[in-house]
Amino acid sequence: MGKTKSKSAPGEPVAPQIVKRSLILLSVAVLLFVGLASRILILQTAGYSKYEQKVIEQITTESRVSATRGRIYDANGNLLADHVTSYRIFLAPHRIAYAQSEANRNGEGIDYGEIIALHLSEVLEVSRDRLREEISKTHYLDRTIARNVNEETADRVRELIRDYSLQSMVGVEAVNTRYYPYGSLAAQTIGFTGSDGAGLYGLEYAYNEQLSGENGRYVTARDARGNAMPDEYEEYIAARPGNDLHTTLDVFVQSALDEQVRTAYIEAGGKNRAAGIVMNVKTGAILGMSTYPDFDLNDPWTLDEQSMQILSESGLSRESEEYAAMRRELLLSMWSNKTITESYIPGSTFKIITAAMALESDVVGLEETFQCSGSKNVLGFNIHCHKRKGHGTLTFVQGIQQSCNPVLMTVGLRLGGDRFYDYLEQFGFLGKTAVDLPGEGGSVLISKENFTDLDLAIYSFGQNFNVTLLQQITAVSSVANGGYLVTPHLVDSITDPDGNVVWKFELSEERKTVSTETCQTVSKILEEGVSGDGGAKNAYVAGYRIAAKTGTSQKKNEGSVGQYVCSTIAYAPADDPQYAVIIIVDEPTAGILYGSTVAAPYVGAVMKTILPHLGVEAVYSAEELEHRAIETPDCRNLKKEDAIKFCRENGLEMIIIGEGELVTSQSPVPGTVLEKESGKIILYFGETISAQTVKVPNVVGKTPAEANKLLVDSGLNVSVNGLRNHSNSAGVQVIAQSIPEGSDLPRGTVVEITLRSLTDEDLDEP
């Protein structure tokens, strides 16, 4: 049996091994304590902010306070773009997961995810599966479930949040939604905003920074159950509203332009959109800018009817990628502003510029004569006039008015390529206009180095090169305003939310294109082409001196054989020009395809509507006064002798039916417009007599004189729409009548006939 080691007696020295071991253990303990103390110190000092922030993130919810987007006004203070309050409903999946874990830990037996999915799906009409899917994305703090929610629905969501203590898990955010009071008015020009409220197209995009303002934020604190906590963590930073735009657009002018561009496109069977601009020639202010087909700015993701038809006829499956891609392309096309993003061949409207170049350079005299045989040979190439048999002998002025290509080629070649190209730069065709819109394109020209005499000859009458609609009206406006190239613009001023002006458009020193004398000469030539027997007579408006030029250019793109662009540009009054109007129809297919028939009547209609509104007073010539239409007076209840005298004073012939002292009725009714030369008023006397009825004859295709005789002989009155002073000109026909053939009407009823000059004085084919 072994011996056992006895314990040390008191007072005996401790073994060295024990001392060493104790020291080691003590050192480890001290090190652990120091490490733990250091860690605690770090957490309480250097790491405090970090962990405090983590706690704050767990208990606080931050909501965005959307800034009110600035408004957009027209020149007269009409609201073009406003904001209305709608609501965004969103989930906080991370907070839902946290609240659920707390509920599970406390054994509460509640399923927040199912409560939200069940009740929110009923209120928002969103599927439960989608809600469950969003709730499962627990690494997110904000998942949008619905946008543009109305006040009533938002209140129901708030009630749900209160009833189930979902304050930290479901949010309702007030959002300022863009609203456009005029729907499709100037759609491509004004543009629209995306789901995030930022501008996507047009002025909304160009001035997005000014319009947006700055969002604010609101921070609130809740515990895991959604109960409010002390407000020391709450914070509110107010949003700063955006600035307001005050544009040069005029709702009245824009509406008139939209209507005529749309009508021109529909009646001509256009295939590649139509467009138009109304501009102040002296300032560059754009009063109207239109592209058709247009779209509703309040619903920009819905295609126009023509695009929908193209998509429908594509034969593509709605679920296919090809269908989606095609729809995207059609939307992009619909949203684009044709007046600035696309270029076109200007055709004979460019002859205004060539004429100004030639007169300014003194390479031609007004009465200089030319011979037009129907073509001109340049460098071995035979280039045709639109009148293949030729114009014969004509002056330079007549060459412009009758749109003779050989005359323009001759004076263009006299200018020479270098000088012609320098003028192109002077008139702004080598650069962009710098209009305040996104996506502006430019001209497509042969380089100066490669510019031959053949190119010069063809360019001189506006063929084989491309410009934008805005470039063309800006260049022609410089001829109208005395020779200054203005900067086209749409925004006149910007004001802050308090109404203070923070920016104002200022007219800058613009470059001179040609002399004032040259401009006045060209304007006189163009005016005579409207009021006389030129090709632009369909743009005529009684009482106004209109200077105009029409154009029919042949497209040269691949696959565009036989396709044309029909256009007309005009400005008025010709003796002191104020406003210019241009309209084009791209690829018309119906009727007579000339700019004089497809575009000129609608330019004239715009002028007739807007000039009185803009304060331009009509001044009638003696001839116009003689042919001017008159309104029927109100003869009812007048004595016979007074009625007869009244009608004679108003220049009306009378037909008297019945016996009696007083006029009991009349036809047409008071205020009806009649032609002065042939208008008759039927006066009924005595007891009520049944009005005699007559049948309406067909006068479409007739000359004005033939139509007038047929209608008057039938016992009807006539009202003329367009070309009243040109009714005896060659080529003028009735293209429409207001009441169909065979209709039975009371004798004396007015039938309106629409006149057009159907000549081909603007067809440009090299």
Secondary structure, 3 states (H helix, E strand, C coil): CCCCCCCCCCCCCCCHHHHHHHHHHHHHHHHHHHHHHHHHHHHHCCCHHHHHHHHHHHHEEEEEECCCCCCEECCCCCEEEEEEEEEEEEECHHHHHHHHHHHHHCCCCCCHHHHHHHHHHHHHCCCHHHHHHHHCCCCCCCEEEEEEECHHHHHHHHHHHHHCCCCCCEEEEEEEEEECCCCCCCHHHHCCECCCCCECCHHHHHCHHHHHCECEEEEEEECCCCCECCHHHCEEECCECCCEEEECCCHHHHHHHHHHHHHHHHHCCCCCCEEEEEEECCCCEEEEEEEECCCCCCCCCCCCHHHHHHHHCCCCCCCCHHHHHHHHHHHHHHHCCHHHHCEECCHHHHHHHHHHHHHHCCCCCCCCEEEECCEEEECCEEEECCCCCCCEEEEHHHHHHCCCHHHHHHHHHHHCHHHHHHHHHHCCCCCCCCCCCCCCCCCECCCHHHCCHHHHHHHHCCCCCEEEHHHHHHHHHHHHCCCECCCCECEEEEECCCCCEEEECCCCCCCECCCHHHHHHHHHHHHHHHHCCCCCHHHCCCCCCCEEEEEEEECCCCCCCCCEEEEEEEEECCCCCCEEEEEEEECCCCCCCCHHHHCHHHHHHHHHHHHHHCCCCCCCCHHHHHHCCEECCCCCCCEHHHHHHHHHHCCCEEEEECCCCEEEEEECCCCCEECCCCCEEEEEECCCCCCCEEECCCCCCCCHHHHHHHHHHCCCEEEEECCHHHCCCCCEEEEEECCCCCCEEECCCEEEEEEEECCCCCEECC
